[in-house]
């Protein structure tokens, strides 16, 4: 629950850092890998939740076992 409030801040920080890396000539493939890893972490975190909290509201929560 405490990490859900920080997700948007983490997204913002990740994007700022990736833009900075690109501005300094860092490889795009490295930046894409970092972003993919971050998305995977959020996806895994969202699957651990039901429909409660921010992740459930935006559709990243896991489906209810009662739904078809």
PyMOL Python script that loads the backbone (N, CA, C, O; Angstrom):
from pymol import cmd

cmd.read_pdbstr("""\
ATOM      1  N   UNK A   1       0.826  -1.191   0.000  1.00  0.00           N
ATOM      2  CA  UNK A   1       0.000   0.000   0.000  1.00  0.00           C
ATOM      3  C   UNK A   1       0.871   1.255   0.000  1.00  0.00           C
ATOM      4  O   UNK A   1       0.564   2.229  -0.688  1.00  0.00           O
ATOM      5  N   UNK A   2       1.942   1.231   0.761  1.00  0.00           N
ATOM      6  CA  UNK A   2       2.783   2.425   0.828  1.00  0.00           C
ATOM      7  C   UNK A   2       3.518   2.677  -0.483  1.00  0.00           C
ATOM      8  O   UNK A   2       3.827   3.824  -0.807  1.00  0.00           O
ATOM      9  N   UNK A   3       3.801   1.619  -1.239  1.00  0.00           N
ATOM     10  CA  UNK A   3       4.501   1.789  -2.511  1.00  0.00           C
ATOM     11  C   UNK A   3       3.583   2.285  -3.619  1.00  0.00           C
ATOM     12  O   UNK A   3       4.044   2.901  -4.579  1.00  0.00           O
ATOM     13  N   UNK A   4       2.283   2.018  -3.490  1.00  0.00           N
ATOM     14  CA  UNK A   4       1.351   2.446  -4.527  1.00  0.00           C
ATOM     15  C   UNK A   4       1.343   3.959  -4.680  1.00  0.00           C
ATOM     16  O   UNK A   4       1.219   4.471  -5.792  1.00  0.00           O
ATOM     17  N   UNK A   5       1.474   4.668  -3.582  1.00  0.00           N
ATOM     18  CA  UNK A   5       1.472   6.128  -3.642  1.00  0.00           C
ATOM     19  C   UNK A   5       2.716   6.658  -4.343  1.00  0.00           C
ATOM     20  O   UNK A   5       2.719   7.787  -4.832  1.00  0.00           O
ATOM     21  N   UNK A   6       3.754   5.862  -4.396  1.00  0.00           N
ATOM     22  CA  UNK A   6       5.018   6.311  -4.978  1.00  0.00           C
ATOM     23  C   UNK A   6       5.184   5.926  -6.446  1.00  0.00           C
ATOM     24  O   UNK A   6       6.163   6.321  -7.079  1.00  0.00           O
ATOM     25  N   UNK A   7       4.247   5.167  -6.988  1.00  0.00           N
ATOM     26  CA  UNK A   7       4.402   4.654  -8.354  1.00  0.00           C
ATOM     27  C   UNK A   7       4.520   5.788  -9.370  1.00  0.00           C
ATOM     28  O   UNK A   7       5.395   5.752 -10.235  1.00  0.00           O
ATOM     29  N   UNK A   8       3.659   6.782  -9.275  1.00  0.00           N
ATOM     30  CA  UNK A   8       3.735   7.893 -10.234  1.00  0.00           C
ATOM     31  C   UNK A   8       5.036   8.661 -10.080  1.00  0.00           C
ATOM     32  O   UNK A   8       5.602   9.126 -11.070  1.00  0.00           O
ATOM     33  N   UNK A   9       5.515   8.800  -8.858  1.00  0.00           N
ATOM     34  CA  UNK A   9       6.804   9.463  -8.649  1.00  0.00           C
ATOM     35  C   UNK A   9       7.939   8.657  -9.269  1.00  0.00           C
ATOM     36  O   UNK A   9       8.859   9.225  -9.858  1.00  0.00           O
ATOM     37  N   UNK A  10       7.876   7.330  -9.135  1.00  0.00           N
ATOM     38  CA  UNK A  10       8.902   6.475  -9.745  1.00  0.00           C
ATOM     39  C   UNK A  10       8.861   6.577 -11.263  1.00  0.00           C
ATOM     40  O   UNK A  10       9.910   6.650 -11.904  1.00  0.00           O
ATOM     41  N   UNK A  11       7.653   6.584 -11.853  1.00  0.00           N
ATOM     42  CA  UNK A  11       7.528   6.746 -13.302  1.00  0.00           C
ATOM     43  C   UNK A  11       8.190   8.043 -13.741  1.00  0.00           C
ATOM     44  O   UNK A  11       8.961   8.066 -14.699  1.00  0.00           O
ATOM     45  N   UNK A  12       7.882   9.116 -13.034  1.00  0.00           N
ATOM     46  CA  UNK A  12       8.439  10.419 -13.374  1.00  0.00           C
ATOM     47  C   UNK A  12       9.962  10.395 -13.298  1.00  0.00           C
ATOM     48  O   UNK A  12      10.636  10.882 -14.205  1.00  0.00           O
ATOM     49  N   UNK A  13      10.497   9.839 -12.240  1.00  0.00           N
ATOM     50  CA  UNK A  13      11.955   9.797 -12.053  1.00  0.00           C
ATOM     51  C   UNK A  13      12.618   8.925 -13.121  1.00  0.00           C
ATOM     52  O   UNK A  13      13.668   9.287 -13.653  1.00  0.00           O
ATOM     53  N   UNK A  14      12.013   7.786 -13.433  1.00  0.00           N
ATOM     54  CA  UNK A  14      12.566   6.900 -14.469  1.00  0.00           C
ATOM     55  C   UNK A  14      12.619   7.633 -15.812  1.00  0.00           C
ATOM     56  O   UNK A  14      13.632   7.587 -16.510  1.00  0.00           O
ATOM     57  N   UNK A  15      11.526   8.308 -16.167  1.00  0.00           N
ATOM     58  CA  UNK A  15      11.509   9.022 -17.441  1.00  0.00           C
ATOM     59  C   UNK A  15      12.534  10.142 -17.478  1.00  0.00           C
ATOM     60  O   UNK A  15      13.200  10.334 -18.495  1.00  0.00           O
ATOM     61  N   UNK A  16      12.673  10.886 -16.384  1.00  0.00           N
ATOM     62  CA  UNK A  16      13.683  11.946 -16.344  1.00  0.00           C
ATOM     63  C   UNK A  16      15.090  11.383 -16.527  1.00  0.00           C
ATOM     64  O   UNK A  16      15.899  11.940 -17.269  1.00  0.00           O
ATOM     65  N   UNK A  17      15.371  10.285 -15.851  1.00  0.00           N
ATOM     66  CA  UNK A  17      16.701   9.681 -15.969  1.00  0.00           C
ATOM     67  C   UNK A  17      16.949   9.128 -17.368  1.00  0.00           C
ATOM     68  O   UNK A  17      18.052   9.247 -17.901  1.00  0.00           O
ATOM     69  N   UNK A  18      15.920   8.522 -17.962  1.00  0.00           N
ATOM     70  CA  UNK A  18      16.085   7.988 -19.315  1.00  0.00           C
ATOM     71  C   UNK A  18      16.310   9.104 -20.330  1.00  0.00           C
ATOM     72  O   UNK A  18      17.147   8.970 -21.222  1.00  0.00           O
ATOM     73  N   UNK A  19      15.576  10.193 -20.202  1.00  0.00           N
ATOM     74  CA  UNK A  19      15.780  11.335 -21.103  1.00  0.00           C
ATOM     75  C   UNK A  19      17.187  11.889 -20.935  1.00  0.00           C
ATOM     76  O   UNK A  19      17.841  12.244 -21.916  1.00  0.00           O
ATOM     77  N   UNK A  20      17.647  11.962 -19.711  1.00  0.00           N
ATOM     78  CA  UNK A  20      19.005  12.462 -19.454  1.00  0.00           C
ATOM     79  C   UNK A  20      20.055  11.539 -20.077  1.00  0.00           C
ATOM     80  O   UNK A  20      21.026  12.006 -20.672  1.00  0.00           O
ATOM     81  N   UNK A  21      19.854  10.227 -19.936  1.00  0.00           N
ATOM     82  CA  UNK A  21      20.789   9.273 -20.543  1.00  0.00           C
ATOM     83  C   UNK A  21      20.805   9.414 -22.061  1.00  0.00           C
ATOM     84  O   UNK A  21      21.866   9.368 -22.683  1.00  0.00           O
ATOM     85  N   UNK A  22      19.631   9.584 -22.651  1.00  0.00           N
ATOM     86  CA  UNK A  22      19.558   9.740 -24.106  1.00  0.00           C
ATOM     87  C   UNK A  22      20.238  11.037 -24.535  1.00  0.00           C
ATOM     88  O   UNK A  22      20.944  11.064 -25.544  1.00  0.00           O
ATOM     89  N   UNK A  23      20.030  12.114 -23.772  1.00  0.00           N
ATOM     90  CA  UNK A  23      20.670  13.397 -24.088  1.00  0.00           C
ATOM     91  C   UNK A  23      22.191  13.301 -24.054  1.00  0.00           C
ATOM     92  O   UNK A  23      22.876  14.002 -24.799  1.00  0.00           O
ATOM     93  N   UNK A  24      22.717  12.440 -23.199  1.00  0.00           N
ATOM     94  CA  UNK A  24      24.165  12.288 -23.090  1.00  0.00           C
ATOM     95  C   UNK A  24      24.705  11.174 -23.989  1.00  0.00           C
ATOM     96  O   UNK A  24      25.856  10.763 -23.848  1.00  0.00           O
ATOM     97  N   UNK A  25      23.869  10.687 -24.916  1.00  0.00           N
ATOM     98  CA  UNK A  25      24.335   9.746 -25.918  1.00  0.00           C
ATOM     99  C   UNK A  25      24.298   8.287 -25.517  1.00  0.00           C
ATOM    100  O   UNK A  25      24.939   7.453 -26.157  1.00  0.00           O
ATOM    101  N   UNK A  26      23.572   7.971 -24.488  1.00  0.00           N
ATOM    102  CA  UNK A  26      23.459   6.576 -24.060  1.00  0.00           C
ATOM    103  C   UNK A  26      22.669   5.796 -25.105  1.00  0.00           C
ATOM    104  O   UNK A  26      21.805   6.350 -25.785  1.00  0.00           O
ATOM    105  N   UNK A  27      22.965   4.533 -25.223  1.00  0.00           N
ATOM    106  CA  UNK A  27      22.292   3.676 -26.194  1.00  0.00           C
ATOM    107  C   UNK A  27      20.790   3.585 -25.895  1.00  0.00           C
ATOM    108  O   UNK A  27      20.382   3.428 -24.745  1.00  0.00           O
ATOM    109  N   UNK A  28      19.987   3.686 -26.946  1.00  0.00           N
ATOM    110  CA  UNK A  28      18.544   3.565 -26.769  1.00  0.00           C
ATOM    111  C   UNK A  28      18.152   2.177 -26.289  1.00  0.00           C
ATOM    112  O   UNK A  28      17.182   2.029 -25.546  1.00  0.00           O
ATOM    113  N   UNK A  29      18.895   1.159 -26.707  1.00  0.00           N
ATOM    114  CA  UNK A  29      18.545  -0.198 -26.293  1.00  0.00           C
ATOM    115  C   UNK A  29      18.696  -0.374 -24.784  1.00  0.00           C
ATOM    116  O   UNK A  29      17.924  -1.109 -24.168  1.00  0.00           O
ATOM    117  N   UNK A  30      19.675   0.287 -24.188  1.00  0.00           N
ATOM    118  CA  UNK A  30      19.839   0.220 -22.731  1.00  0.00           C
ATOM    119  C   UNK A  30      18.660   0.904 -22.045  1.00  0.00           C
ATOM    120  O   UNK A  30      18.137   0.400 -21.051  1.00  0.00           O
ATOM    121  N   UNK A  31      18.246   2.048 -22.577  1.00  0.00           N
ATOM    122  CA  UNK A  31      17.114   2.768 -21.996  1.00  0.00           C
ATOM    123  C   UNK A  31      15.821   1.963 -22.119  1.00  0.00           C
ATOM    124  O   UNK A  31      15.011   1.936 -21.193  1.00  0.00           O
ATOM    125  N   UNK A  32      15.633   1.314 -23.252  1.00  0.00           N
ATOM    126  CA  UNK A  32      14.452   0.476 -23.446  1.00  0.00           C
ATOM    127  C   UNK A  32      14.476  -0.697 -22.477  1.00  0.00           C
ATOM    128  O   UNK A  32      13.436  -1.062 -21.928  1.00  0.00           O
ATOM    129  N   UNK A  33      15.637  -1.291 -22.258  1.00  0.00           N
ATOM    130  CA  UNK A  33      15.762  -2.396 -21.313  1.00  0.00           C
ATOM    131  C   UNK A  33      15.399  -1.953 -19.901  1.00  0.00           C
ATOM    132  O   UNK A  33      14.689  -2.662 -19.187  1.00  0.00           O
ATOM    133  N   UNK A  34      15.882  -0.787 -19.502  1.00  0.00           N
ATOM    134  CA  UNK A  34      15.558  -0.259 -18.172  1.00  0.00           C
ATOM    135  C   UNK A  34      14.054  -0.052 -18.041  1.00  0.00           C
ATOM    136  O   UNK A  34      13.462  -0.422 -17.028  1.00  0.00           O
ATOM    137  N   UNK A  35      13.440   0.535 -19.053  1.00  0.00           N
ATOM    138  CA  UNK A  35      12.004   0.783 -19.014  1.00  0.00           C
ATOM    139  C   UNK A  35      11.216  -0.526 -18.993  1.00  0.00           C
ATOM    140  O   UNK A  35      10.232  -0.644 -18.263  1.00  0.00           O
ATOM    141  N   UNK A  36      11.637  -1.503 -19.781  1.00  0.00           N
ATOM    142  CA  UNK A  36      10.971  -2.809 -19.768  1.00  0.00           C
ATOM    143  C   UNK A  36      11.075  -3.476 -18.408  1.00  0.00           C
ATOM    144  O   UNK A  36      10.107  -4.070 -17.932  1.00  0.00           O
ATOM    145  N   UNK A  37      12.233  -3.386 -17.783  1.00  0.00           N
ATOM    146  CA  UNK A  37      12.400  -3.970 -16.450  1.00  0.00           C
ATOM    147  C   UNK A  37      11.483  -3.294 -15.438  1.00  0.00           C
ATOM    148  O   UNK A  37      10.881  -3.964 -14.599  1.00  0.00           O
ATOM    149  N   UNK A  38      11.376  -1.981 -15.515  1.00  0.00           N
ATOM    150  CA  UNK A  38      10.507  -1.253 -14.595  1.00  0.00           C
ATOM    151  C   UNK A  38       9.042  -1.636 -14.803  1.00  0.00           C
ATOM    152  O   UNK A  38       8.307  -1.833 -13.835  1.00  0.00           O
ATOM    153  N   UNK A  39       8.620  -1.739 -16.059  1.00  0.00           N
ATOM    154  CA  UNK A  39       7.244  -2.134 -16.356  1.00  0.00           C
ATOM    155  C   UNK A  39       6.976  -3.539 -15.832  1.00  0.00           C
ATOM    156  O   UNK A  39       5.901  -3.807 -15.297  1.00  0.00           O
ATOM    157  N   UNK A  40       7.940  -4.432 -15.982  1.00  0.00           N
ATOM    158  CA  UNK A  40       7.777  -5.793 -15.471  1.00  0.00           C
ATOM    159  C   UNK A  40       7.602  -5.787 -13.953  1.00  0.00           C
ATOM    160  O   UNK A  40       6.759  -6.510 -13.422  1.00  0.00           O
ATOM    161  N   UNK A  41       8.389  -4.981 -13.259  1.00  0.00           N
ATOM    162  CA  UNK A  41       8.280  -4.898 -11.796  1.00  0.00           C
ATOM    163  C   UNK A  41       6.890  -4.409 -11.396  1.00  0.00           C
ATOM    164  O   UNK A  41       6.284  -4.948 -10.470  1.00  0.00           O
ATOM    165  N   UNK A  42       6.388  -3.397 -12.087  1.00  0.00           N
ATOM    166  CA  UNK A  42       5.053  -2.882 -11.770  1.00  0.00           C
ATOM    167  C   UNK A  42       3.988  -3.926 -12.080  1.00  0.00           C
ATOM    168  O   UNK A  42       3.021  -4.066 -11.332  1.00  0.00           O
ATOM    169  N   UNK A  43       4.155  -4.654 -13.169  1.00  0.00           N
ATOM    170  CA  UNK A  43       3.196  -5.697 -13.535  1.00  0.00           C
ATOM    171  C   UNK A  43       3.153  -6.781 -12.468  1.00  0.00           C
ATOM    172  O   UNK A  43       2.072  -7.203 -12.058  1.00  0.00           O
ATOM    173  N   UNK A  44       4.307  -7.232 -12.019  1.00  0.00           N
ATOM    174  CA  UNK A  44       4.364  -8.261 -10.976  1.00  0.00           C
ATOM    175  C   UNK A  44       3.727  -7.741  -9.697  1.00  0.00           C
ATOM    176  O   UNK A  44       2.975  -8.457  -9.035  1.00  0.00           O
ATOM    177  N   UNK A  45       4.028  -6.498  -9.352  1.00  0.00           N
ATOM    178  CA  UNK A  45       3.445  -5.901  -8.157  1.00  0.00           C
ATOM    179  C   UNK A  45       1.929  -5.822  -8.282  1.00  0.00           C
ATOM    180  O   UNK A  45       1.214  -6.064  -7.309  1.00  0.00           O
ATOM    181  N   UNK A  46       1.433  -5.486  -9.468  1.00  0.00           N
ATOM    182  CA  UNK A  46      -0.005  -5.397  -9.689  1.00  0.00           C
ATOM    183  C   UNK A  46      -0.698  -6.738  -9.616  1.00  0.00           C
ATOM    184  O   UNK A  46      -1.855  -6.810  -9.202  1.00  0.00           O
ATOM    185  N   UNK A  47      -0.019  -7.805 -10.009  1.00  0.00           N
ATOM    186  CA  UNK A  47      -0.614  -9.132  -9.960  1.00  0.00           C
ATOM    187  C   UNK A  47      -0.743  -9.648  -8.537  1.00  0.00           C
ATOM    188  O   UNK A  47      -1.522 -10.567  -8.285  1.00  0.00           O
ATOM    189  N   UNK A  48       0.001  -9.077  -7.609  1.00  0.00           N
ATOM    190  CA  UNK A  48      -0.084  -9.496  -6.221  1.00  0.00           C
ATOM    191  C   UNK A  48      -1.276  -8.866  -5.517  1.00  0.00           C
ATOM    192  O   UNK A  48      -1.562  -9.207  -4.369  1.00  0.00           O
ATOM    193  N   UNK A  49      -1.958  -7.977  -6.164  1.00  0.00           N
ATOM    194  CA  UNK A  49      -3.079  -7.255  -5.567  1.00  0.00           C
ATOM    195  C   UNK A  49      -4.383  -7.706  -6.216  1.00  0.00           C
ATOM    196  O   UNK A  49      -4.398  -8.148  -7.365  1.00  0.00           O
ATOM    197  N   UNK A  50      -5.467  -7.588  -5.472  1.00  0.00           N
ATOM    198  CA  UNK A  50      -6.770  -7.827  -6.094  1.00  0.00           C
ATOM    199  C   UNK A  50      -7.196  -6.533  -6.770  1.00  0.00           C
ATOM    200  O   UNK A  50      -6.405  -5.946  -7.508  1.00  0.00           O
ATOM    201  N   UNK A  51      -8.387  -6.083  -6.549  1.00  0.00           N
ATOM    202  CA  UNK A  51      -8.816  -4.843  -7.190  1.00  0.00           C
ATOM    203  C   UNK A  51      -8.693  -3.651  -6.251  1.00  0.00           C
ATOM    204  O   UNK A  51      -9.228  -2.582  -6.544  1.00  0.00           O
ATOM    205  N   UNK A  52      -8.011  -3.810  -5.148  1.00  0.00           N
ATOM    206  CA  UNK A  52      -7.869  -2.719  -4.182  1.00  0.00           C
ATOM    207  C   UNK A  52      -6.691  -1.827  -4.561  1.00  0.00           C
ATOM    208  O   UNK A  52      -5.756  -2.269  -5.228  1.00  0.00           O
ATOM    209  N   UNK A  53      -6.745  -0.600  -4.139  1.00  0.00           N
ATOM    210  CA  UNK A  53      -5.621   0.306  -4.315  1.00  0.00           C
ATOM    211  C   UNK A  53      -5.530   0.892  -5.708  1.00  0.00           C
ATOM    212  O   UNK A  53      -6.381   0.646  -6.564  1.00  0.00           O
ATOM    213  N   UNK A  54      -4.493   1.663  -5.916  1.00  0.00           N
ATOM    214  CA  UNK A  54      -4.282   2.380  -7.174  1.00  0.00           C
ATOM    215  C   UNK A  54      -4.113   1.422  -8.345  1.00  0.00           C
ATOM    216  O   UNK A  54      -4.682   1.654  -9.412  1.00  0.00           O
ATOM    217  N   UNK A  55      -3.346   0.357  -8.170  1.00  0.00           N
ATOM    218  CA  UNK A  55      -3.114  -0.568  -9.283  1.00  0.00           C
ATOM    219  C   UNK A  55      -4.404  -1.240  -9.725  1.00  0.00           C
ATOM    220  O   UNK A  55      -4.615  -1.450 -10.920  1.00  0.00           O
ATOM    221  N   UNK A  56      -5.263  -1.578  -8.785  1.00  0.00           N
ATOM    222  CA  UNK A  56      -6.541  -2.170  -9.140  1.00  0.00           C
ATOM    223  C   UNK A  56      -7.434  -1.199  -9.881  1.00  0.00           C
ATOM    224  O   UNK A  56      -8.141  -1.585 -10.812  1.00  0.00           O
ATOM    225  N   UNK A  57      -7.406   0.046  -9.479  1.00  0.00           N
ATOM    226  CA  UNK A  57      -8.236   1.071 -10.109  1.00  0.00           C
ATOM    227  C   UNK A  57      -7.833   1.287 -11.557  1.00  0.00           C
ATOM    228  O   UNK A  57      -8.699   1.469 -12.412  1.00  0.00           O
ATOM    229  N   UNK A  58      -6.533   1.272 -11.854  1.00  0.00           N
ATOM    230  CA  UNK A  58      -6.096   1.519 -13.230  1.00  0.00           C
ATOM    231  C   UNK A  58      -5.991   0.242 -14.051  1.00  0.00           C
ATOM    232  O   UNK A  58      -5.506   0.260 -15.182  1.00  0.00           O
ATOM    233  N   UNK A  59      -6.450  -0.874 -13.473  1.00  0.00           N
ATOM    234  CA  UNK A  59      -6.515  -2.113 -14.231  1.00  0.00           C
ATOM    235  C   UNK A  59      -5.283  -2.980 -14.174  1.00  0.00           C
ATOM    236  O   UNK A  59      -5.170  -3.929 -14.949  1.00  0.00           O
ATOM    237  N   UNK A  60      -4.355  -2.689 -13.285  1.00  0.00           N
ATOM    238  CA  UNK A  60      -3.161  -3.521 -13.170  1.00  0.00           C
ATOM    239  C   UNK A  60      -3.292  -4.577 -12.081  1.00  0.00           C
ATOM    240  O   UNK A  60      -2.392  -5.397 -11.897  1.00  0.00           O
ATOM    241  N   UNK A  61      -4.407  -4.559 -11.361  1.00  0.00           N
ATOM    242  CA  UNK A  61      -4.625  -5.578 -10.335  1.00  0.00           C
ATOM    243  C   UNK A  61      -5.036  -6.891 -10.968  1.00  0.00           C
ATOM    244  O   UNK A  61      -5.457  -6.929 -12.124  1.00  0.00           O
ATOM    245  N   UNK A  62      -4.915  -7.953 -10.215  1.00  0.00           N
ATOM    246  CA  UNK A  62      -5.265  -9.274 -10.747  1.00  0.00           C
ATOM    247  C   UNK A  62      -6.778  -9.432 -10.763  1.00  0.00           C
ATOM    248  O   UNK A  62      -7.487  -8.788  -9.990  1.00  0.00           O
ATOM    249  N   UNK A  63      -7.260 -10.282 -11.637  1.00  0.00           N
ATOM    250  CA  UNK A  63      -8.693 -10.521 -11.735  1.00  0.00           C
ATOM    251  C   UNK A  63      -9.168 -11.253 -10.494  1.00  0.00           C
ATOM    252  O   UNK A  63      -8.440 -12.045  -9.896  1.00  0.00           O
ATOM    253  N   UNK A  64     -10.375 -10.977 -10.133  1.00  0.00           N
ATOM    254  CA  UNK A  64     -10.978 -11.658  -8.996  1.00  0.00           C
ATOM    255  C   UNK A  64     -11.186 -13.125  -9.338  1.00  0.00           C
ATOM    256  O   UNK A  64     -11.554 -13.447 -10.468  1.00  0.00           O
ATOM    257  N   UNK A  65     -10.954 -14.027  -8.374  1.00  0.00           N
ATOM    258  CA  UNK A  65     -11.196 -15.447  -8.654  1.00  0.00           C
ATOM    259  C   UNK A  65     -12.668 -15.740  -8.913  1.00  0.00           C
ATOM    260  O   UNK A  65     -12.995 -16.810  -9.427  1.00  0.00           O
ATOM    261  N   UNK A  66     -13.556 -14.826  -8.576  1.00  0.00           N
ATOM    262  CA  UNK A  66     -14.984 -15.032  -8.784  1.00  0.00           C
ATOM    263  C   UNK A  66     -15.457 -14.572 -10.151  1.00  0.00           C
ATOM    264  O   UNK A  66     -16.571 -14.905 -10.556  1.00  0.00           O
ATOM    265  N   UNK A  67     -14.639 -13.816 -10.875  1.00  0.00           N
ATOM    266  CA  UNK A  67     -15.079 -13.317 -12.178  1.00  0.00           C
ATOM    267  C   UNK A  67     -14.823 -14.357 -13.264  1.00  0.00           C
ATOM    268  O   UNK A  67     -13.881 -15.143 -13.167  1.00  0.00           O
ATOM    269  N   UNK A  68     -15.673 -14.360 -14.308  1.00  0.00           N
ATOM    270  CA  UNK A  68     -15.544 -15.376 -15.377  1.00  0.00           C
ATOM    271  C   UNK A  68     -14.341 -15.157 -16.261  1.00  0.00           C
ATOM    272  O   UNK A  68     -14.110 -15.928 -17.193  1.00  0.00           O
TER     273      UNK A  68
END
""", "prot")
cmd.dss("prot")
cmd.show_as("cartoon", "prot")
cmd.util.cbc("prot")
cmd.orient("prot")
